[in-house]
Amino acid sequence: MTTWLPRWFALLLLVFLLAAAPPPRPWVAEVARLIEQLGSDRFAEREAASNRLDAIGEPALDALHKALTSGDLEVRYRARRIIVAVENKLYGEQVRFTGHTKGVWSVAVSADGKCVLTSGDDKTLRLWDTDTGTQMRLFEGHTKRVLAAALSLDGKRVLSGCDDRSVRLWDAMTGKELDKRTGHASDVISVAFGPEGKAISGGADGTMHLWDLNTGRNAGVFTGHTGRVRSVAYSERAGRAATCSEGIDPSIRLWDLGAGKEVRTLTGHTDGVPSVCFSPDGQRLLSASYDGTLRIWDVATGTELKRLTAATPLHGVAFSPDGKRIVSGGYGDKIVRVWDVETGTELRKYEGHSASVIDVTFFPDGKRIVSTSYDGTVRIWRAPH
């Protein structure tokens, strides 16, 4: 009796594992056979093969892309149609946040990917549940457009910048305003959390300010730009802050916050630069410009490493968490694009916004993208591999 017990347990375990296992992926041979049938002389067989490949979906995409080079016109035509149908299902809009009554300027994602923070022309900041699109928190107090917002790494605090010339700190859990700082001589256009206990802001007055979050003191004013400081960024790994400018000064500048001085000026863009960000390792800086280009710079030397051309004015830009992809927002054509950093090729484009795309970023796991627009919406998309 005892001899059979281990065998029965093993059999039961096997049955459980088989039941829990995911269904097997379609065989490569089946996909190959179906693609061959796309060129069949029989219409019914071509239709059946098309429908089956559409049902298989993502696992058939590689073979379908290869079929685009087929010598059979019918195979190419049907393969292209199936690819479009499958990819529209895979990469279409997943979630849309609606609630802002005017254009949405900025977006930030929490470290756990569960919350999204936005700010807009309607003088508010909003915190959203990522999965459902439900508004979790409303931050009110600014008296003009809230052009910039940032979420602390621990998700407990929110930083904002506004046309009312103020920088404000909020409790992310309650929506309560904790502090208000003034000092910019004009609109505050950009904000970011900086070194531990500090924050930075950029303004239409051409300056970057360093703030001590513990004391509320203005810890430094950095000058050099002759145009609006449209974006600020900080990298702990690089030990640097970066700013970029619009208008007559399409330059990018790197700063040593501790020493209180400019380290390097990066030039090359031929029109305003509305967005910059550091790579995850802090070794590269990415910029987007109204001149239609994305540029990657070496932080240590200031050398331009790569240039990607979108042929449309660009606004928001961000690196993926692994540093291998870039997402950009089309200011001119309203399109969100994802690029391969190594090859410079466009991997995917997302259409749906009805006005300029202002800000974009990846989720921390790199699997999704979020974008904001003048159309008043915030949208989440599936990111390509």
Secondary structure per residue as TSV (DSSP state, phi and psi in degrees):
chain	resnum	aa	ss	phi	psi
A	1	M	-	360.0	-48.2
A	2	T	T	-66.5	-25.2
A	3	T	T	-64.9	-35.1
A	4	W	H	-81.3	-20.8
A	5	L	H	-57.0	-48.3
A	6	P	H	-59.8	-34.7
A	7	R	H	-68.9	-39.6
A	8	W	H	-64.3	-41.9
A	9	F	H	-62.9	-41.6
A	10	A	H	-63.9	-40.4
A	11	L	H	-64.9	-44.8
A	12	L	H	-61.6	-40.0
A	13	L	H	-63.9	-40.8
A	14	L	H	-63.3	-44.1
A	15	V	H	-60.6	-41.7
A	16	F	H	-63.6	-43.9
A	17	L	H	-65.8	-39.3
A	18	L	H	-65.5	-38.9
A	19	A	H	-68.1	-34.7
A	20	A	H	-84.2	-18.5
A	21	A	S	-67.4	145.1
A	22	P	-	-69.2	154.1
A	23	P	-	-62.0	147.3
A	24	P	-	-65.1	146.9
A	25	R	-	-69.4	152.4
A	26	P	-	-56.9	142.1
A	27	W	-	-66.9	144.1
A	28	V	H	-58.8	-37.9
A	29	A	H	-61.8	-38.1
A	30	E	H	-66.3	-43.5
A	31	V	H	-62.0	-44.0
A	32	A	H	-60.8	-41.6
A	33	R	H	-65.4	-41.7
A	34	L	H	-65.4	-39.2
A	35	I	H	-65.3	-38.3
A	36	E	H	-61.9	-37.4
A	37	Q	H	-71.9	-14.2
A	38	L	T	-61.3	-23.3
A	39	G	T	-102.8	15.2
A	40	S	-	-60.6	152.1
A	41	D	S	-72.8	-16.8
A	42	R	-	-98.0	122.3
A	43	F	H	-58.9	-43.9
A	44	A	H	-60.7	-36.7
A	45	E	H	-71.4	-37.8
A	46	R	H	-64.0	-43.0
A	47	E	H	-64.6	-43.1
A	48	A	H	-63.7	-40.8
A	49	A	H	-65.4	-40.8
A	50	S	H	-61.9	-45.8
A	51	N	H	-65.1	-38.7
A	52	R	H	-68.7	-41.1
A	53	L	H	-65.6	-37.4
A	54	D	H	-63.1	-38.4
A	55	A	H	-69.9	-36.8
A	56	I	H	-64.1	-42.8
A	57	G	-	75.4	-130.5
A	58	E	G	-53.2	-42.2
A	59	P	G	-60.6	-19.2
A	60	A	G	-94.3	-4.9
A	61	L	H	-62.3	-43.7
A	62	D	H	-57.8	-46.3
A	63	A	H	-66.6	-36.6
A	64	L	H	-66.1	-39.2
A	65	H	H	-64.4	-37.9
A	66	K	H	-65.6	-32.2
A	67	A	H	-67.4	-16.7
A	68	L	T	-65.7	-15.3
A	69	T	T	-99.8	7.1
A	70	S	-	-61.7	150.2
A	71	G	S	-78.7	-8.6
A	72	D	-	-92.4	117.3
A	73	L	H	-59.9	-39.1
A	74	E	H	-65.0	-40.1
A	75	V	H	-63.1	-45.3
A	76	R	H	-62.1	-44.1
A	77	Y	H	-62.3	-48.0
A	78	R	H	-70.4	-38.7
A	79	A	H	-60.7	-41.9
A	80	R	H	-64.2	-42.8
A	81	R	H	-63.2	-41.2
A	82	I	H	-67.8	-41.4
A	83	I	H	-58.9	-46.7
A	84	V	H	-60.4	-44.5
A	85	A	H	-64.2	-44.2
A	86	V	H	-67.2	-45.8
A	87	E	H	-69.9	-31.0
A	88	N	H	-63.2	-36.7
A	89	K	H	-71.5	-38.9
A	90	L	H	-73.7	-43.4
A	91	Y	H	-111.3	13.9
A	92	G	S	-71.9	172.2
A	93	E	E	-59.2	130.3
A	94	Q	E	-95.5	-46.4
A	95	V	E	-140.2	143.1
A	96	R	E	-126.6	129.5
A	97	F	E	-98.8	124.6
A	98	T	-	-125.9	139.8
A	99	G	-	167.6	-39.2
A	100	H	-	-63.9	138.5
A	101	T	S	-94.4	-5.2
A	102	K	S	-141.8	-168.0
A	103	G	-	-56.8	146.3
A	104	V	E	-107.1	122.3
A	105	W	E	-90.5	-42.8
A	106	S	E	-136.8	159.7
A	107	V	E	-146.4	143.4
A	108	A	E	-142.0	147.0
A	109	V	E	-115.0	137.9
A	110	S	-	-65.9	159.4
A	111	A	T	-61.8	-28.6
A	112	D	T	-91.7	-0.7
A	113	G	S	74.5	7.3
A	114	K	S	-89.6	-17.3
A	115	C	E	-131.7	148.7
A	116	V	E	-125.9	132.4
A	117	L	E	-108.6	134.0
A	118	T	E	-134.1	160.4
A	119	S	E	-140.0	153.9
A	120	G	E	-152.3	-178.8
A	121	D	T	-65.8	-15.6
A	122	D	T	-84.6	14.0
A	123	K	S	74.2	13.8
A	124	T	-	-122.2	161.4
A	125	L	E	-115.9	149.0
A	126	R	E	-138.7	142.2
A	127	L	E	-112.3	129.5
A	128	W	E	-120.1	150.4
A	129	D	E	-81.2	122.6
A	130	T	T	-60.7	-44.5
A	131	D	T	-73.7	-37.2
A	132	T	T	-103.0	-19.4
A	133	G	-	79.4	9.3
A	134	T	-	-77.7	137.2
A	135	Q	E	-73.7	125.2
A	136	M	E	-96.8	-33.7
A	137	R	E	-149.2	144.1
A	138	L	E	-121.1	127.7
A	139	F	E	-108.6	114.8
A	140	E	-	-124.4	145.6
A	141	G	-	157.5	-34.3
A	142	H	-	-65.5	150.5
A	143	T	S	-106.6	-3.0
A	144	K	S	-140.9	-166.7
A	145	R	-	-59.5	134.2
A	146	V	E	-95.9	102.5
A	147	L	E	-87.2	-15.7
A	148	A	E	-148.3	147.1
A	149	A	E	-151.7	147.7
A	150	A	E	-141.7	149.4
A	151	L	E	-115.3	130.3
A	152	S	-	-64.6	158.2
A	153	L	T	-60.3	-35.4
A	154	D	T	-83.8	-1.4
A	155	G	S	74.1	10.4
A	156	K	S	-94.8	-20.7
A	157	R	E	-129.5	151.6
A	158	V	E	-123.6	138.9
A	159	L	E	-117.9	140.2
A	160	S	E	-140.4	154.2
A	161	G	E	-131.7	144.4
A	162	C	E	-142.5	161.4
A	163	D	T	-62.9	-15.7
A	164	D	T	-80.6	8.6
A	165	R	S	74.2	13.6
A	166	S	E	-109.8	153.3
A	167	V	E	-113.3	128.4
A	168	R	E	-125.9	147.1
A	169	L	E	-113.1	134.7
A	170	W	E	-128.7	155.6
A	171	D	E	-86.2	117.1
A	172	A	T	-67.3	-26.3
A	173	M	T	-78.1	-33.3
A	174	T	T	-111.8	-19.8
A	175	G	-	82.3	5.9
A	176	K	-	-79.5	137.9
A	177	E	E	-74.2	126.9
A	178	L	E	-96.2	-34.9
A	179	D	E	-160.8	154.9
A	180	K	E	-134.6	129.2
A	181	R	E	-121.2	139.3
A	182	T	E	-128.2	156.3
A	183	G	-	166.5	-30.2
A	184	H	-	-67.1	143.2
A	185	A	S	-86.2	-2.1
A	186	S	S	-153.2	-166.1
A	187	D	-	-54.1	141.6
A	188	V	E	-93.7	116.9
A	189	I	E	-102.3	-24.6
A	190	S	E	-147.9	147.0
A	191	V	E	-142.9	157.1
A	192	A	E	-160.4	147.1
A	193	F	E	-73.9	138.5
A	194	G	-	-111.2	-141.8
A	195	P	S	-58.1	162.9
A	196	E	T	-46.7	121.8
A	197	G	T	81.6	8.7
A	198	K	E	-132.9	163.8
A	199	A	E	-144.5	160.1
A	200	I	E	-127.9	154.2
A	201	S	E	-144.1	148.8
A	202	G	E	-120.5	145.2
A	203	G	E	-131.4	167.5
A	204	A	T	-67.6	-11.3
A	205	D	T	-81.5	3.6
A	206	G	S	81.9	10.8
A	207	T	-	-116.7	158.4
A	208	M	E	-114.3	134.3
A	209	H	E	-112.2	143.0
A	210	L	E	-108.1	127.7
A	211	W	E	-118.0	138.4
A	212	D	E	-90.2	113.1
A	213	L	T	-72.6	-18.8
A	214	N	T	-82.5	-37.9
A	215	T	T	-105.9	-17.0
A	216	G	-	81.8	1.9
A	217	R	-	-77.0	144.1
A	218	N	E	-77.7	112.7
A	219	A	E	-92.8	1.9
A	220	G	E	164.5	146.8
A	221	V	E	-122.1	125.6
A	222	F	E	-110.2	123.3
A	223	T	-	-118.8	158.5
A	224	G	-	156.9	-39.8
A	225	H	-	-68.9	145.5
A	226	T	S	-106.3	1.6
A	227	G	S	-125.4	-176.7
A	228	R	-	-63.6	133.9
A	229	V	E	-83.3	96.8
A	230	R	E	-80.2	-28.2
A	231	S	E	-145.2	142.5
A	232	V	E	-126.8	148.8
A	233	A	E	-146.8	154.0
A	234	Y	E	-138.2	139.1
A	235	S	E	-126.4	119.3
A	236	E	T	-64.2	-39.3
A	237	R	T	-68.0	-37.4
A	238	A	T	-79.6	-23.9
A	239	G	T	67.1	29.3
A	240	R	E	-137.3	155.7
A	241	A	E	-110.1	154.8
A	242	A	E	-131.5	145.6
A	243	T	E	-134.6	156.7
A	244	C	E	-141.4	162.1
A	245	S	E	-132.5	153.6
A	246	E	-	-107.8	176.2
A	247	G	T	77.3	-132.1
A	248	I	T	-79.4	-1.9
A	249	D	-	-129.4	77.9
A	250	P	-	-80.1	53.4
A	251	S	-	-111.1	164.2
A	252	I	E	-123.0	138.9
A	253	R	E	-130.7	141.0
A	254	L	E	-106.7	140.1
A	255	W	E	-130.2	144.7
A	256	D	E	-98.7	105.4
A	257	L	T	-68.4	-36.1
A	258	G	T	-64.4	-43.1
A	259	A	T	-83.5	-15.3
A	260	G	T	71.1	35.3
A	261	K	E	-143.9	161.0
A	262	E	E	-76.3	136.3
A	263	V	E	-96.8	-40.2
A	264	R	E	-161.0	147.4
A	265	T	E	-112.3	130.7
A	266	L	E	-108.0	124.9
A	267	T	-	-127.6	156.4
A	268	G	-	154.4	-36.5
A	269	H	-	-63.3	144.2
A	270	T	S	-104.0	3.2
A	271	D	S	-147.7	175.7
A	272	G	-	-52.2	147.5
A	273	V	-	-113.8	101.7
A	274	P	-	-87.1	-7.5
A	275	S	E	-153.1	138.0
A	276	V	E	-137.9	153.2
A	277	C	E	-156.0	153.1
A	278	F	E	-87.6	152.0
A	279	S	-	-71.2	159.4
A	280	P	T	-55.8	-32.8
A	281	D	T	-87.5	-2.5
A	282	G	S	76.9	4.2
A	283	Q	S	-89.5	-19.3
A	284	R	E	-126.7	155.4
A	285	L	E	-123.4	137.0
A	286	L	E	-112.9	137.2
A	287	S	E	-132.6	147.9
A	288	A	E	-122.2	144.0
A	289	S	-	-137.3	157.6
A	290	Y	T	-68.4	-11.4
A	291	D	T	-77.0	1.5
A	292	G	S	86.5	10.6
A	293	T	E	-120.0	152.8
A	294	L	E	-109.6	136.5
A	295	R	E	-130.6	140.3
A	296	I	E	-111.3	128.8
A	297	W	E	-119.2	149.7
A	298	D	E	-83.0	119.4
A	299	V	T	-64.3	-37.6
A	300	A	T	-70.6	-35.0
A	301	T	T	-113.9	-19.5
A	302	G	-	82.0	6.2
A	303	T	-	-73.9	138.3
A	304	E	E	-75.7	119.4
A	305	L	E	-91.6	-35.2
A	306	K	E	-156.9	150.5
A	307	R	E	-131.7	128.1
A	308	L	E	-115.2	138.0
A	309	T	E	-114.6	125.4
A	310	A	-	-104.6	-13.6
A	311	A	S	62.1	25.8
A	312	T	S	-151.5	146.4
A	313	P	-	-56.4	135.3
A	314	L	E	-113.4	154.7
A	315	H	E	-125.1	-88.7
A	316	G	E	-74.6	155.0
A	317	V	E	-157.2	149.4
A	318	A	E	-159.2	149.7
A	319	F	E	-82.8	151.7
A	320	S	-	-74.2	161.3
A	321	P	T	-58.8	-27.5
A	322	D	T	-91.8	-1.4
A	323	G	S	74.8	8.0
A	324	K	S	-98.0	-13.4
A	325	R	E	-130.9	160.7
A	326	I	E	-130.8	140.9
A	327	V	E	-116.1	137.7
A	328	S	E	-131.8	153.4
A	329	G	E	-111.4	128.5
A	330	G	E	-81.9	111.9
A	331	Y	T	-75.5	-30.9
A	332	G	T	-91.1	-43.4
A	333	D	T	-106.2	1.5
A	334	K	-	68.2	18.6
A	335	I	-	-107.7	139.0
A	336	V	E	-94.0	131.1
A	337	R	E	-125.5	147.0
A	338	V	E	-118.6	135.9
A	339	W	E	-123.0	152.1
A	340	D	E	-89.4	122.0
A	341	V	T	-64.3	-43.3
A	342	E	T	-67.5	-45.1
A	343	T	T	-94.5	-20.9
A	344	G	-	77.9	8.9
A	345	T	-	-87.1	151.6
A	346	E	E	-79.8	123.2
A	347	L	E	-89.8	-33.7
A	348	R	E	-164.3	146.5
A	349	K	E	-129.5	146.4
A	350	Y	E	-122.3	121.2
A	351	E	-	-113.3	145.9
A	352	G	-	160.9	-35.1
A	353	H	-	-65.2	142.1
A	354	S	S	-100.2	4.3
A	355	A	S	-148.3	177.5
A	356	S	-	-51.7	138.9
A	357	V	E	-86.1	125.2
A	358	I	E	-99.1	-47.4
A	359	D	E	-136.0	147.6
A	360	V	E	-145.0	152.1
A	361	T	E	-163.3	159.9
A	362	F	E	-86.1	154.9
A	363	F	-	-76.2	158.2
A	364	P	T	-57.9	-26.9
A	365	D	T	-87.8	-2.7
A	366	G	S	74.7	4.1
A	367	K	S	-93.2	-14.5
A	368	R	E	-136.7	161.8
A	369	I	E	-129.0	146.4
A	370	V	E	-126.1	141.5
A	371	S	E	-134.4	151.4
A	372	T	E	-124.2	158.9
A	373	S	E	-150.2	161.8
A	374	Y	T	-62.5	-16.4
A	375	D	T	-74.4	-0.2
A	376	G	S	86.6	4.3
A	377	T	-	-111.2	159.3
A	378	V	E	-122.8	128.5
A	379	R	E	-129.0	143.0
A	380	I	E	-110.6	134.6
A	381	W	E	-128.0	152.5
A	382	R	E	-76.9	131.7
A	383	A	-	-85.3	144.2
A	384	P	-	-73.7	158.5
A	385	H	-	-68.0	360.0
